[in-house]
Amino acid sequence: MRFTESFVYSHAGNFTKAERAQETALTLYSDDNLRGPAQIGLQRALCLVRMGDTTEGTRHALDTITNLPLVHRIRPIADLGQKVFDSIPAHERNQT
């Protein structure tokens, strides 16, 4: 449920509620679940970019994906990474 809250609030632009849901969600994942926290991390990166912190959001997304073992870089992870990239204003994409 917290994952869904984070997803909805991140995409709706309610960054305060998204951050709260993300923090709660991260505490609920077991240590062996790598994909869930990565998706939350990418949702956080999306929020950062949409709040105007393109550099930190891009860095956070890159770190999240890079630190995830290849076997876990599945379509939902790639899709969220693409959403982060797509949320960067076109004139800033080559600057970050």
C-alpha positions in Angstrom: 0.0 0.0 0.0 2.8 2.5 0.8 4.4 1.7 -2.6 1.1 2.7 -4.3 0.8 5.8 -2.2 4.3 6.8 -3.1 3.7 6.1 -6.8 0.4 8.1 -6.8 1.7 11.1 -4.8 4.9 11.2 -6.8 3.1 11.4 -10.1 0.4 13.7 -8.8 3.0 16.2 -7.5 2.2 15.9 -3.8 5.8 15.6 -2.8 5.2 15.9 1.0 2.9 12.9 1.0 5.1 11.1 -1.4 8.1 11.5 0.8 6.2 10.3 3.9 5.0 7.2 2.0 8.5 6.5 0.6 10.0 6.7 4.1 7.4 4.3 5.5 7.6 1.9 2.5 11.4 1.6 2.9 11.0 0.4 6.5 8.6 -2.3 5.5 10.8 -4.1 2.9 12.8 -7.2 3.9 16.6 -7.1 3.5 16.4 -9.5 0.6 13.9 -7.4 -1.4 16.1 -5.3 -3.7 13.6 -4.2 -6.3 11.0 -2.6 -4.1 13.4 -0.2 -2.4 14.9 0.6 -5.9 11.5 1.5 -7.2 10.9 3.7 -4.2 14.3 5.3 -4.8 13.3 6.0 -8.4 10.0 7.5 -7.3 12.0 9.8 -4.9 14.3 10.7 -7.8 11.2 11.6 -9.8 10.0 13.9 -7.0 13.4 15.6 -6.8 13.4 16.3 -10.5 9.8 17.5 -10.5 10.6 19.8 -7.5 13.3 21.4 -9.6 16.4 19.6 -8.2 17.4 18.0 -11.5 21.0 17.4 -10.6 20.2 15.5 -7.3 17.2 13.7 -8.9 19.3 12.5 -11.8 22.2 11.5 -9.5 19.7 9.6 -7.2 18.2 7.7 -10.1 21.6 6.8 -11.5 22.9 5.6 -8.1 19.7 3.6 -7.6 20.0 1.8 -10.9 23.8 1.4 -10.8 23.7 -0.1 -7.3 21.1 -2.6 -8.3 22.4 -6.0 -9.5 21.8 -6.6 -13.2 19.3 -9.4 -12.5 17.0 -7.0 -10.7 17.0 -4.3 -13.4 13.7 -5.5 -14.8 11.2 -3.6 -16.9 9.4 -1.7 -14.1 12.8 -0.4 -12.9 13.8 0.7 -16.4 10.3 2.3 -16.9 10.7 4.3 -13.7 14.2 5.4 -14.7 12.8 6.5 -18.1 10.1 8.5 -16.3 12.8 10.3 -14.3 14.6 11.1 -17.5 11.5 12.2 -19.2 10.6 14.6 -16.4 13.9 16.5 -16.9 13.2 19.7 -18.9 14.6 19.2 -22.4 16.9 22.2 -22.1 18.5 20.6 -19.0 19.0 17.0 -20.2 22.6 17.6 -21.5 23.6 19.6 -18.5 23.2 17.0 -15.7 
